[in-house]
């Protein structure tokens, strides 16, 4: 299998340090278009579509392999190996933040640092842990997704985008959801919202930036605070941006936060692990 074709991999930029972008649920690599120009001169940028999304090879979507996020983590590792990358900085949005974490745990030599944009290791409230949803909330969301995917897309996209003053972005996200194969979207939705990677993220050793929006119905600030408290080399930045997609709704603020993190990380001597 041609891995680069499977995931519609794009490589751009003039730098040598790899900067890999992994998009979130129902999206594709085009969602990064507003922030990648700021990194073109300094980094080797790698963009790809998750298997089952965008212009990836839909025939490669194996419901068993992608029954957990480990399948997407494997894809990321394979992409890095196919491009002969090491020491990559990886930016993962939403659910892909967890796939990136799994890949970094499995092959730490491939990844030097991580940026998690609106991440959540678990969406369901559990004791003192606040994920933002009750079990009933998640079952209702998934039932709606299973029975009326297009209706779910039209209703949920504006709420997920979270910027009512920018309706064109809600429309873009709605259209992106609607372009996704419904069977894959329903399957990946259940995998996403039923996942629990709280134990996994504690194993991440790479420096990690957690970018959390000030208001986000999918991943509330409490989730970012939990991640910072439980990831050994992490820092949390709570953005002024609202919604779940700051790389679209607030690209300048997103770029600024990532730049600060990368500049500091590049000049920080790493302790021996």
C-alpha positions in Angstrom: 0.0 0.0 0.0 1.2 3.5 -0.9 1.0 5.2 2.5 1.4 8.7 1.2 -1.4 8.1 -1.3 -3.6 6.5 1.3 -3.5 9.6 3.5 -3.2 12.2 0.7 0.0 13.5 2.2 1.2 16.9 1.2 4.7 18.2 2.0 5.5 22.0 1.7 7.8 24.5 3.3 11.4 25.6 3.1 12.7 24.4 6.5 14.2 21.1 7.6 12.5 20.5 11.0 9.3 18.5 10.4 6.0 20.1 11.5 3.1 17.7 11.1 -0.5 18.6 11.2 -3.3 16.1 12.1 -6.9 17.4 11.7 -9.9 16.6 13.8 -13.2 14.7 13.3 -15.1 15.3 10.1 -12.4 17.6 8.7 -9.4 17.4 6.4 -6.0 18.9 6.0 -7.5 22.1 4.4 -8.6 23.1 7.9 -5.0 24.2 8.6 -4.7 26.6 5.7 -4.9 29.8 7.8 -2.0 28.9 10.0 0.5 27.0 7.8 1.7 30.0 5.9 3.3 31.4 9.0 5.5 28.3 9.3 6.5 27.8 5.7 9.9 29.5 5.8 11.1 27.7 9.0 9.6 24.2 8.8 9.1 21.2 6.6 5.3 21.1 6.8 3.5 17.7 6.5 -0.3 17.7 6.0 -2.4 14.6 5.7 -6.0 13.4 5.7 -7.0 10.8 8.3 -7.9 7.5 6.7 -11.6 7.8 5.9 -11.5 11.6 5.7 -11.0 14.2 3.0 -9.2 12.8 -0.1 -7.8 9.8 1.7 -8.3 6.3 0.2 -11.7 5.5 1.6 -11.3 1.8 0.7 -8.4 1.7 3.2 -10.8 2.4 6.1 -10.9 -0.8 8.1 -13.6 -0.7 10.7 -11.6 -3.1 12.9 -8.3 -1.3 12.6 -10.0 2.1 13.3 -12.2 0.7 16.0 -9.8 2.5 18.4 -7.5 5.5 18.0 -4.5 3.2 17.8 -5.3 2.7 14.1 -4.8 6.4 13.4 -1.7 6.5 15.6 -0.3 3.7 13.5 -1.0 5.7 10.3 0.9 8.7 11.7 3.9 6.6 12.5 3.8 5.0 9.1 3.6 8.5 7.4 6.7 9.7 9.4 8.6 6.5 8.5 7.6 6.7 4.8 9.0 10.3 4.7 12.0 9.4 6.8 11.1 11.9 9.5 12.5 12.0 13.0 12.2 14.6 15.8 8.9 15.9 14.3 6.8 18.5 16.0 3.2 17.3 15.7 0.0 19.5 16.0 -3.1 17.5 16.6 -6.6 18.9 16.7 -9.4 17.5 18.9 -9.5 13.7 18.7 -6.2 13.7 16.7 -4.5 15.1 19.7 -5.0 11.7 21.4 -3.9 9.8 18.3 -0.8 11.9 18.3 -0.2 11.1 22.0 -0.5 7.4 21.3 2.0 7.6 18.5 4.4 9.6 20.6 4.2 7.0 23.4 4.8 4.1 21.0 7.6 5.7 18.9 9.1 8.5 21.0 12.1 9.0 18.8 9.9 10.1 15.9 8.4 13.1 17.8 10.2 15.9 19.7 7.2 17.9 20.9 3.4 17.9 20.7 0.8 20.6 20.3 -2.7 19.7 21.3 -5.4 22.0 20.0 -8.7 21.6 21.9 -7.9 18.1 23.1 -9.9 15.8 25.4 -8.7 12.5 26.7 -12.3 11.6 27.8 -15.5 13.4 27.0 -17.6 11.8 29.8 -17.8 13.2 33.3 -16.3 10.6 35.8 -16.2 11.4 39.5 -14.0 14.5 40.0 -13.1 14.5 36.3 -15.1 16.9 34.2 -15.2 15.9 30.6 -18.2 18.1 29.7 -20.8 15.4 29.0 -22.9 12.9 31.0 -23.2 9.3 29.7 -26.7 10.2 28.6 -25.5 13.2 26.7 -23.1 11.1 24.7 -25.6 8.4 24.0 -28.1 11.0 22.8 -25.4 12.6 20.6 -24.4 9.2 19.1 -28.0 8.1 18.6 -28.7 11.4 16.6 -25.5 10.8 14.7 -26.5 7.2 13.8 -30.1 8.0 12.8 -29.7 11.3 11.0 -26.1 12.1 10.1 -26.9 15.1 7.8 -29.3 16.6 10.4 -26.6 16.1 13.1 -24.0 17.8 10.9 -26.3 20.8 10.3 -27.2 21.2 13.9 -23.9 20.4 15.6 -21.4 22.2 13.3 -22.4 25.8 14.3 -22.3 24.8 18.0 -18.9 23.1 17.6 -17.5 26.1 15.7 -18.7 28.4 18.5 -18.4 31.7 16.7 -21.9 32.9 15.7 -20.4 36.1 14.4 -18.6 34.1 11.7 -21.4 32.0 10.1 -19.2 31.2 7.1 -17.0 29.1 9.3 -20.0 27.1 10.6 -21.1 26.6 7.1 -17.6 25.4 6.1 -17.6 22.9 9.0 -21.2 21.7 8.1 -20.1 21.1 4.5 -17.0 19.2 5.7 -19.1 17.0 7.9 -21.6 16.4 5.1 -18.9 15.4 2.6 -17.7 12.6 4.9 -19.0 9.1 4.2 -21.9 8.6 6.7 -20.9 5.1 7.7 -17.3 6.1 8.4 -18.5 9.3 10.2 -20.9 7.3 12.4 -18.2 4.8 13.3 -15.5 7.3 13.9 -17.9 9.4 16.0 -18.5 6.5 18.3 -14.8 5.8 18.6 -14.1 9.4 19.3 -16.7 10.2 21.9 -16.5 6.8 23.8 -12.7 6.9 24.0 -10.8 7.3 27.3 -7.1 8.0 27.1 -6.6 9.5 30.5 -4.1 6.8 31.5 -2.3 7.1 28.1 -1.6 10.8 28.2 0.2 10.4 31.5 2.9 8.4 29.6 3.7 11.2 27.2 7.3 12.4 27.8 7.6 15.0 25.0 7.1 18.7 25.8 3.5 19.4 25.1 1.5 22.6 24.5 -2.2 22.3 25.4 -4.3 25.0 23.6 -7.8 25.3 25.1 -10.4 27.8 24.1 -12.1 29.9 26.7 -15.5 28.6 25.7 -15.8 25.2 24.0 -18.8 22.9 24.2 -16.7 19.9 23.2 -13.6 20.4 25.4 -14.1 22.7 28.3 -11.3 24.5 30.1 -11.4 22.0 33.0 -10.2 19.3 30.5 -7.1 21.4 29.7 -6.4 22.0 33.3 -6.7 18.2 34.0 -4.2 17.5 31.1 -1.7 20.0 32.5 -2.0 18.5 35.9 -1.4 15.0 34.6 1.1 15.4 31.7 4.6 15.7 33.1 6.1 18.2 30.5 3.0 20.1 29.5 1.9 23.7 29.6 -1.6 25.0 29.2 -2.6 28.1 27.3 -6.3 29.2 27.6 -7.0 31.2 24.5 -9.4 34.2 24.1 -10.8 32.3 21.2 -14.1 30.5 21.6 -15.4 27.3 20.0 -13.6 24.1 19.1 -11.6 25.2 16.0 -9.3 28.1 16.9 -7.1 27.4 13.9 -10.0 28.6 11.8 -11.7 31.1 14.0 -8.6 32.7 15.6 -5.6 31.8 13.4 -3.4 34.7 14.5 -3.8 33.8 18.2 -3.3 30.1 17.5 -0.1 30.8 15.5 1.2 33.2 18.2 0.7 30.5 21.0 2.4 27.8 18.9 5.3 30.1 18.0 6.0 31.0 21.6 6.0 27.3 22.6 8.3 26.3 19.7 10.7 29.2 20.4 11.0 28.3 24.1 11.2 24.6 23.4 14.0 25.0 20.8 16.1 26.8 23.4 15.4 24.5 26.3 17.9 21.9 27.2 16.2 18.5 27.5 16.7 16.5 30.7 17.8 12.9 30.2 14.8 10.6 30.3 
